[in-house]
């Protein structure tokens, strides 16, 4: 009789112990981009569906890299105008952009201006790309004109820096 109670108590304790050890963690949710931009092949940009952001920004095997950036929207001052989404690497020195002369890809740009955060997929190049000073495009508080040694493949926007860092971390 004592053995039966002992076995029953042991099995009950084992069941309780096993139930407390089994953990089913919730999967981490990747932050969602609020905007996504890619080059359109014509010197401008387009906005693919947001649910493609992870696939579009994944670096792959082609030498692409990922940067977490500040983002700023601006327009040219020329007669034809043109929109740009500018990106500046956080904790770095690189600039990136999409957009160009007579390029319009953001409706109501005035409502989308301001500093937000982004993740940029890019590739280093041997040549310098430049936005000339005479088109009045600049990072806020800096002289007109920008230069870079990088070719921008995609830019995703996030409201919070922590979201951009988490998204970039999941891509690497």
Residue pairs with C-beta under 8 A, 6 or more apart in sequence:
28 170
30 54
30 166
30 167
30 170
31 158
31 160
31 163
31 164
31 166
31 167
32 50
32 53
33 50
33 53
33 119
33 156
33 157
33 158
33 167
34 50
34 116
34 157
34 158
34 159
35 47
35 50
35 156
35 157
36 47
36 48
36 49
36 50
36 52
36 53
36 56
36 154
36 155
36 156
36 157
37 45
37 46
37 47
37 85
37 98
37 105
37 154
37 155
37 156
37 157
38 45
38 46
38 47
38 48
38 56
38 98
38 153
38 154
38 155
39 45
39 46
39 98
39 152
39 153
40 46
40 105
43 100
43 101
43 103
44 98
44 99
44 100
44 103
44 104
44 105
45 85
45 98
45 99
45 103
45 105
46 105
47 105
48 56
53 156
53 167
54 167
54 170
54 171
56 121
56 154
56 156
57 66
57 119
57 121
57 154
57 156
57 167
57 171
58 121
58 171
59 65
59 66
59 121
59 171
59 172
62 123
63 123
63 124
64 121
64 122
64 123
64 153
65 121
65 122
65 123
65 124
66 119
66 120
66 121
66 122
66 168
66 171
66 172
67 87
67 89
67 90
67 92
67 94
67 96
67 119
67 120
67 122
67 168
68 89
68 90
68 91
68 117
68 118
68 119
68 161
68 164
68 165
68 168
69 87
69 88
69 89
69 90
69 96
69 117
69 118
69 119
69 120
69 155
69 164
70 87
70 88
70 90
70 115
70 116
70 117
70 118
71 85
71 86
71 87
71 115
71 116
71 117
71 118
71 155
71 157
72 85
72 86
72 87
72 88
72 113
72 114
72 115
72 139
72 140
73 83
73 84
73 85
73 86
73 106
73 109
73 112
73 113
73 114
74 83
74 84
74 86
74 113
74 137
74 138
75 81
75 82
75 83
75 84
75 109
75 137
76 82
76 83
76 84
76 101
76 135
76 136
76 137
77 135
77 136
78 101
78 134
78 135
78 136
80 101
80 102
81 102
81 104
82 99
82 100
82 101
82 102
82 103
82 104
82 135
83 99
83 103
83 104
83 105
83 106
83 109
84 97
84 98
84 99
84 100
84 103
84 131
84 137
85 97
85 98
85 99
85 106
85 155
86 95
86 96
86 97
86 137
86 139
86 146
87 95
87 96
87 97
87 118
87 120
87 152
87 155
88 94
88 95
88 96
88 139
89 95
89 96
89 120
90 117
90 161
94 122
94 148
94 149
94 150
95 139
95 146
95 147
95 148
95 150
96 120
96 122
96 148
96 150
96 152
96 155
97 131
97 146
97 148
97 152
98 105
98 152
98 155
99 105
101 135
106 112
115 140
116 157
116 158
116 159
117 157
117 158
117 159
117 160
117 161
117 163
117 164
118 155
118 156
118 157
118 158
118 164
119 155
119 156
119 158
119 164
119 167
119 168
119 171
120 152
120 154
120 155
121 152
121 153
121 154
121 155
122 150
122 151
122 152
122 153
123 150
123 151
123 153
124 149
124 150
125 149
125 150
125 151
126 149
127 149
128 147
128 148
128 149
129 147
129 148
129 149
129 150
129 151
130 145
130 146
130 147
130 148
131 137
131 145
131 146
131 147
132 145
133 143
133 144
133 145
134 144
135 144
135 145
136 144
137 144
137 145
137 146
138 144
138 145
138 146
139 146
156 164
156 167
158 164
158 167
